[in-house]
Amino acid sequence: MSQIVELPDDLADALTDEASRLGLSLPEYAVQLLAAARPSASTVRSGADLVAFWQAAGLVGSRPEIADSQSVARRLRDQAQYRDE
C-alpha cells in the first residue's frame, strides 16, 4: 500500500542524510523506522530471537567501521570501570 506523508523540510533533510549514511533510500529508511517504532506482538524468548530482532531493525552490521567488536566492548567496559567520579 502506498501512502504519502508530508514532512517539514528540516526533518526530511535529516532523515535523508541518515538514510544515505546507512546506504538506504529514504522510503526504505522510513519503513525501518516505522516498523521499529511499532509495538511488537511477539516476545524475545531466546538469544536467536534477539538476534533476529536486531537484524530486522537493521542493527546488525550498522557499524562497519568497527572491525573487532570484542576489543571495542572491552575498551568501553574499561573506560566505564575506571572513569573519574
Backbone as JSON, one array per atom type, in Angstrom:
{
  "sequence": "MSQIVELPDDLADALTDEASRLGLSLPEYAVQLLAAARPSASTVRSGADLVAFWQAAGLVGSRPEIADSQSVARRLRDQAQYRDE",
  "N": [[0.84, -1.16, 0.0], [0.58, 2.17, -0.85], [1.45, 5.29, 0.57], [1.39, 8.79, 1.14], [3.34, 11.07, 2.84], [3.63, 14.19, 4.22], [6.46, 15.96, 5.08], [8.2, 18.21, 7.26], [10.71, 20.37, 5.92], [13.25, 20.41, 7.25], [13.17, 18.07, 8.79], [12.86, 16.15, 6.76], [15.29, 16.49, 5.42], [17.11, 15.72, 7.43], [16.37, 13.04, 7.83], [16.87, 12.02, 5.27], [19.65, 12.38, 5.11], [20.5, 10.63, 7.17], [19.52, 8.19, 6.18], [21.04, 7.98, 3.87], [23.59, 7.76, 5.0], [23.35, 5.25, 6.07], [23.18, 3.78, 3.81], [20.73, 3.48, 2.56], [17.63, 4.08, 0.82], [15.42, 6.91, 1.19], [12.65, 6.09, 1.44], [13.03, 3.34, 2.17], [14.39, 3.6, 4.58], [12.49, 4.99, 6.08], [10.48, 3.06, 6.27], [11.82, 1.18, 7.86], [12.15, 2.68, 10.23], [9.47, 3.14, 10.98], [8.56, 0.51, 11.29], [10.18, -0.35, 13.4], [9.29, 1.31, 15.43], [6.8, 0.45, 15.93], [4.74, -1.33, 18.18], [5.65, -4.57, 19.2], [4.15, -7.74, 18.79], [5.19, -10.13, 19.42], [7.35, -11.79, 21.77], [10.69, -11.58, 22.88], [12.36, -14.47, 23.38], [14.65, -15.94, 23.34], [18.2, -16.03, 22.67], [18.54, -16.25, 19.93], [16.12, -15.21, 19.02], [16.48, -12.56, 19.8], [18.7, -11.77, 18.23], [17.53, -12.05, 15.69], [15.6, -10.06, 15.92], [17.26, -7.79, 16.13], [18.48, -7.92, 13.62], [16.24, -7.52, 11.95], [15.65, -4.93, 12.67], [17.72, -3.63, 11.54], [20.1, -3.32, 12.88], [22.26, -5.07, 13.08], [25.41, -5.14, 11.79], [25.45, -2.42, 11.43], [27.51, -0.78, 12.1], [30.0, -0.61, 10.37], [32.57, 0.36, 10.58], [33.74, -0.68, 12.8], [35.92, -3.08, 13.3], [36.79, -5.05, 15.09], [34.79, -6.1, 17.32], [34.89, -7.2, 19.87], [37.21, -6.15, 21.1], [36.54, -3.47, 21.15], [34.29, -3.5, 22.83], [35.54, -4.38, 25.17], [37.26, -2.21, 25.66], [35.37, -0.19, 26.11], [34.12, -1.16, 28.44], [36.32, -1.03, 30.19], [36.77, 1.75, 30.18], [34.4, 2.61, 31.39], [34.63, 1.42, 33.89], [36.9, 2.61, 35.02], [36.52, 5.33, 34.99], [36.67, 8.8, 35.96], [35.3, 9.87, 39.03]],
  "CA": [[0.0, 0.0, 0.0], [1.35, 3.42, -0.92], [0.97, 6.43, 1.34], [2.21, 9.99, 1.01], [3.44, 11.8, 4.1], [4.29, 15.49, 4.08], [7.41, 16.18, 6.16], [8.88, 19.5, 7.26], [11.97, 20.28, 5.17], [14.39, 20.07, 8.1], [13.06, 16.65, 9.14], [13.13, 15.38, 5.54], [16.73, 16.56, 5.18], [17.81, 14.92, 8.44], [16.1, 11.63, 7.54], [17.58, 11.69, 4.03], [21.08, 12.26, 5.45], [20.7, 9.4, 7.95], [19.3, 7.07, 5.27], [22.22, 7.91, 3.0], [24.71, 7.25, 5.8], [23.13, 3.81, 6.24], [23.14, 3.13, 2.5], [19.34, 3.18, 2.25], [16.83, 5.16, 0.26], [14.55, 7.48, 2.22], [11.5, 5.21, 1.73], [13.47, 2.14, 2.9], [14.71, 4.02, 5.95], [11.22, 5.33, 6.73], [9.81, 1.79, 6.6], [12.53, 0.61, 9.01], [11.82, 3.47, 11.42], [8.09, 2.88, 11.35], [8.44, -0.87, 11.77], [10.84, -0.44, 14.7], [8.52, 2.06, 16.41], [5.53, -0.24, 16.14], [4.84, -2.33, 19.25], [5.75, -5.95, 18.72], [3.25, -8.69, 19.45], [5.98, -11.27, 19.88], [8.29, -11.53, 22.85], [12.0, -12.18, 22.69], [12.47, -15.56, 24.35], [15.96, -16.59, 23.28], [19.24, -15.24, 22.02], [18.26, -16.26, 18.49], [15.04, -14.24, 18.81], [17.06, -11.23, 19.94], [19.5, -11.51, 17.03], [16.58, -11.86, 14.6], [15.01, -8.74, 16.13], [18.27, -6.81, 15.78], [18.63, -7.94, 12.16], [15.05, -6.89, 11.37], [15.72, -3.5, 12.95], [18.84, -3.08, 10.82], [21.2, -3.0, 13.8], [23.4, -5.94, 12.83], [26.22, -4.61, 10.68], [25.23, -0.98, 11.26], [28.76, -0.08, 12.41], [31.05, -1.31, 9.62], [33.9, 0.88, 10.92], [34.26, -1.46, 13.93], [36.39, -4.36, 12.77], [36.93, -6.02, 16.18], [33.8, -5.68, 18.3], [35.28, -7.64, 21.21], [38.16, -5.2, 21.69], [35.8, -2.22, 21.4], [33.49, -3.74, 24.03], [36.48, -4.43, 26.3], [37.71, -0.84, 25.9], [34.25, 0.55, 26.71], [33.98, -1.62, 29.83], [37.44, -0.46, 30.95], [36.52, 3.18, 30.35], [33.31, 2.78, 32.36], [35.09, 0.99, 35.2], [37.98, 3.45, 35.55], [36.29, 6.76, 34.76], [36.76, 9.65, 37.15], [33.99, 10.06, 39.68]],
  "C": [[0.89, 1.23, 0.0], [0.66, 4.51, -0.12], [1.9, 7.6, 1.09], [2.16, 10.73, 2.34], [4.22, 13.08, 3.84], [5.17, 15.71, 5.31], [7.92, 17.61, 6.11], [10.25, 19.34, 6.59], [13.15, 19.86, 6.04], [14.37, 18.6, 8.51], [13.37, 15.77, 7.92], [14.62, 15.36, 5.24], [17.5, 15.67, 6.15], [17.6, 13.43, 8.17], [16.82, 11.16, 6.28], [19.07, 11.5, 4.29], [21.35, 10.96, 6.19], [20.52, 8.17, 7.06], [20.52, 6.89, 4.37], [23.41, 7.33, 3.74], [24.59, 5.74, 5.99], [23.07, 3.05, 4.92], [21.73, 2.74, 2.08], [18.7, 4.36, 1.53], [15.95, 5.71, 1.39], [13.32, 6.61, 2.48], [11.88, 3.94, 2.5], [13.73, 2.47, 4.37], [13.42, 4.33, 6.72], [10.47, 4.06, 7.14], [10.48, 1.15, 7.82], [12.17, 1.35, 10.29], [10.4, 3.17, 11.9], [7.9, 1.47, 11.89], [9.05, -1.02, 13.16], [10.03, 0.27, 15.79], [7.21, 1.38, 16.76], [5.67, -1.28, 17.25], [4.81, -3.74, 18.67], [4.82, -6.85, 19.5], [4.04, -9.87, 20.01], [6.96, -10.84, 20.98], [9.6, -12.22, 22.52], [12.19, -13.22, 23.79], [13.84, -16.24, 24.35], [16.95, -15.65, 22.63], [19.01, -15.16, 20.52], [17.14, -15.29, 18.14], [15.58, -12.81, 18.85], [17.88, -10.86, 18.71], [18.59, -11.27, 15.83], [15.92, -10.49, 14.7], [15.99, -7.65, 15.72], [18.47, -6.75, 14.26], [17.45, -7.25, 11.49], [15.07, -5.38, 11.57], [16.89, -2.83, 12.24], [20.03, -2.73, 11.69], [22.43, -3.86, 13.56], [24.13, -5.42, 11.6], [26.07, -3.12, 10.47], [26.47, -0.16, 11.58], [29.93, -0.75, 11.71], [32.46, -0.81, 9.95], [34.51, 0.13, 12.1], [34.62, -2.85, 13.42], [36.43, -5.43, 13.86], [36.01, -5.6, 17.32], [34.18, -6.08, 19.73], [36.24, -6.65, 21.87], [37.49, -3.86, 21.98], [34.96, -2.37, 22.67], [34.38, -3.75, 25.27], [36.95, -3.02, 26.68], [36.61, -0.02, 26.56], [34.01, 0.14, 28.16], [35.07, -1.04, 30.71], [37.23, 1.02, 31.21], [35.44, 3.42, 31.42], [33.79, 2.44, 33.78], [36.06, 1.98, 35.82], [37.75, 4.93, 35.3], [36.37, 7.52, 36.08], [35.37, 9.86, 37.73], [33.81, 11.46, 40.12]]
}
